[in-house]
Amino acid sequence: MSPEALLVRAPNWVGDVVLSLAALRDLRRSFPKARLEVLARPWVADIYRALPEVDGLRVSGGLRADVKAIRGRYDAAVVLPNSFATALLVWAADIPERWGYATDGRGPLLTRRPRVPPDVRGRSQVYYYRAMLAGLGLDTSPPPDVSMRCPPAFRARGEEILGAPGPWLGLNPGAFFGTAKRWYPERYAAVADFVGRRTGAKVAILGGIADRPLGEEIAAGLRVPARVLCGETTLTELLGVLSHLRALVTNDSGPMHLAAALGVPVVAVFGSTDWRETAPVSDRARLLRVEVECAPCLLRECPIDHRCMRRIPADRVAEAVLEVLSES
């Protein structure tokens, strides 16, 4: 079947959206004449405004509103999330062809439902999404591409927010999932101070509104110029700011993946999460972690002494930042 109108139900989190971009491009290549639209949660939707492969964007308003909005408009739907509810949505909307993994007991709601192949476990989620399309018989042979280009309007707004010429070093000290993913604020400050004094870089501290106290704590420990932007940027503005950075120091997080997709050099500190599945996909990224017996534990909070993060010293991270800067 070659659909004329194809709907993609997007993943729910920023990092997952970035890691699914290769699969989105596989769909575009497989159905070049189809109108390809994306249905996405509000907090990730604007990423798709930066992608020329997407012909239309729908912002989710909840199950009932979404069913009403998409009924009768599509020949086929590809459901990238694993949840029962996302399959229920396309089934309730009477979309004739409904494709997705047979996870969460939702197989009866789908018309084509490959099973998750065991060889994608312990690999980047890029391959998880592509394996589902391969299970549908689509071509996923080209090298995976999860890159993005920042639209000029986003980039101009980022420059306006920064308010001063660079070079800029970004810090992203927060992590939505929990404190187990977070490296220490005093070490972020030490890295930024060292790199800033060596390179003349100013520091932009990024994050959500909940990260504001953390960002201000880091800024208070700096002797180089800094802007605390936590809670002050929309998603498109964040993309614009990221596009101006010389490098980003970060925990495992959505901004980490966005920066890597934009080609920004990234130094990512990993602790509780599985680096094999969620590492940034970029040849300009450095992933720093230590081998400890309890990692990756995938817990929100560390129940012991946070050794996976505690054993990563500031000087090791600073050296990695200088290395990626010299290479770029």
N, C-alpha and C positions, 0 to 999 in steps of 0.2 A: 504493500500500500504506500502511495506517495501523497500525503495529506496536502491540501491547499491551505489550511489554516491550522497551525500547530501551537499548542499552549505548553509552556514549561512551568511547572510549579517549582519555584526556587527554593533552595535551602534557607533555613531560618537565621543563620548567623553569618557574620561578615566573613570570617575565615573559610567557612564551608562554601560560601558563594565563590570566593576566589579560587578555591581548589576545584570547583565544578566548572570553571570556565573552559577547560579543555573539552569537556563533554558537550558544552553548549556549542562550541565550534565544530565538533563532530556532527551535531545535529544540523548545523547550518550547511556543512558540506554535503551531508546525506540528502537534504531536502532544499536545494538551492532556490527553487521556485516557490516554496511555501512562504506564507506570511508567518513569521515566528514571533510570538508574543510571550512575555514572561509575567507571571503572577507572583508577587513578592510581598513579604511583610514590610511595613513602613520603614523599619529601621535598617533595612538593607536595599530597599528599592532603588535608591538613587545611584547605586553602583552601575545598574544596567543603563542608565542614561549616558554612561561613558563608553558603551559598547556598540559599535556600528553593526554588529551581527544581529542586533535585536530590532525588530520592526515596530514593536509596541510594548508598552509597559502598563500593567494593571497593579494597583496598590491594594493589598488585601484589606477588606473591611470586616472580616469575620466570616464564618461558614455560610450563614444564610445569605448575607449580602453578596458573597462571592459566587454562590450557586446561581443567584438571580442574574449577576453580571455576565457570567460566561455561558449560560445555557444557550444552545443553538448557534454558537459562534465558531466552534472548532470541530475539525474532523478527528483530531487526535490530541492526547495530552500525555506528557512525560512527567512523571512524579519523581523528583529527585530526593525529597526527604523520605524517611523510612516509616513515618507514622501512619496509623490507621486513618486518622482524620483527613490527611491529605488525599488518600485514595477515595475515601467516602465523598469528598468534595467533587471530584471529577465524575464519580459514579452518579451522584445525585443530580449533577448537571447534564446527564444524558449524553456525555461525549462518547461517540461510538467506539473509538479506540483509546484504551487507557493502559499505559505502559509504566511499569515500575517493578522494583524488587518485591518478591513475595515475603515481606517482613511484617511483623506485628499482626499476624493473622488476617491480613487484608487481601490475600490471594483471590478470593471470590469476587472482589470488587474490580479486579483488573482483567483486561482481555489478553495481555501478554505479560508474563510475570517470571522472568528468569530468577533463579536462586543465586544468592551471593556465593561466588566461587571462593573456595578456601584459600587460594593463593593470593588474594588481595589483602588478607589480614596481615598486619605488621608492615604494610607498605603505605606510601603516601595515599591520602584520600583521593588524589587525582585519579588513581587507578581504580578506586572503588566505583566512582561514577562512570568511568569509561567502560568498565567491565559490564555494567548493566546494559549499556548500549550495544556492546559486543554480543551479549546474550540475546539481544533482539535481532542480531544479524546485521548490524550497521558497521561501517568501516571505522575502526579506531586505530588504524595503522600509522598515520602521521605522528611525528613527535608531539607530545602534549604541549599546548600553549596556554599558559595562564597569565600572560602579560596583559597590561593595560596601558593606554595612553591617556594622560590627563587632558581633558578638553581645555582649550584656551581660556574659556570663561571661568572654569574652576581654578586654573592656574593664576589668572589675574586676581581673583578674589583671595587666594592664598597669599599672594605677595602683599596685598592690601592689609591683610590681618597681621602678618609678620611686621609690617610697618618700617622695616629697615633693611638695607642690603645685607647679604650674608658675608661669609659662609655661616650656615646654620647647622647645628647638631641637634637632632631630635632625641628626646627621652620619652618613653612610654612606660611609666612605672606601674600602671594599674593592670588588672586582669579581671574580667567580669566574673569568671567562674569561682574565684575564691582566693584566699591569701596564700594557699599552698603554691600557687603559680607565680608569686611575686618575689622578686629579688628585693634587696633592702634599700630604702631611700638614701641612707648615708653612703652606700656604695655607688648608687647612681650619681650622687653629688660629687663623689671623689673622681669618678670617671669623667664627668663633664668638666670639672675644674682642670684636671690634668690635660685633657684633649683641647679644651678651650685655650689654655695658656700656651700649648704647643703649636696650635694652628690658627689662633685668632678667631675661632668660631664662637658665635653667640649660641645660646641654648634655648630651644623651644620645648616646653614640657607639655605633653599632650595627654588627653584622657577625657573621661566623662565628668559630669558634675560631681559624682561621688568620689572622684579621684582628686578633687580640688585641694583638700587638706594635705594629701600626700604630695601634690605638686608644689604647694607653698612651703612645705617642710624642706623639700629638696632645694628650692630656690633660695631659702634662707641660709643654706649651707654653702652657697656658691660665691666665688669671688670673680666670676666672669658675668657679662650681661646675660639676662635671662628673661623670657616671657612665659608666664603660666597661662596656658590656653585651655586648661581642663574645664570642660563644660561650656566653652565659648565657641565651638565650631559645630556646624551641621556636618553631615557625612560628605557632601560635596565640598564644603570648605576644608574639611580634614584632608580630602584628596588633594586639594590645591596646596595646602601647607606642606604635605608630605612631598609633593613634587619639587619643592624648593630645597629640601634637605640634602646636605652632603652625605649624611649617614643617620641611621636611627638605631638607638640602643633600646631594647624592648624585652618584655616578657613574651611568652607564647600568647598571642592575642590577635584580634581582628586587624588593628593597625599594622602589626607585623606583616601580615599577609598582603595588605594593600600596598605597603611600601615596597615589598619584594616584587609585586606585580608591576609597579611603576618603574622598576629598575633602580630604586634607591638602595645603596649598600646598607645591609642590615646586620647587626650583631644581636642575636637572640639568646637569651638566657633561659634554659629549660630545666625544670625540676620534676614536678609531679606528673606532667603530661607525657604522652608517648611521642617522642621525637620522630619515630619512624613513620607515624601517620600524619602528624600535623606540622612538620618542619616547613619553613618557608621554601618555596620552589624558586630558586634563583642561583645563578653562579656568582652572584655578588653578595651572598649571605654567609655568615659564620654562625654556627650553632655551638653554644658552649654549655657543657653539662659535665657532671662527674658520675662515675660508676658507683652507685650505692645499692645495697641489697634490697631496698624497699621501693626503688623507683623503676618504672613509672607506677605510681600507686593510683593515680586518677582521682585522688581525694580532693575535696574543697579545702579542707583545713588539715594541717599536719598534726597527727596525734603524738608525735615524739619531738625531735629536736630540729626538724627542717634541714637535715644534713645535706639534702640534694642541692639546696641553695646556699646554705652556710659555707660550704666548701668551695664556692666559686669566688675567688678574691677579686677586688676591684682592679688590681694591676693586670690581671689576666684579661679582663674585659677591655681595659684601656688599650692594651697592646693589640687586641683584635680590631678595635676601632681604627687605630693608626694604620694597621695593615690594609683594611679595606679602603681607607682613604688614599693610601699610596697607590693602590692598584687601580683606583678609579680616576 
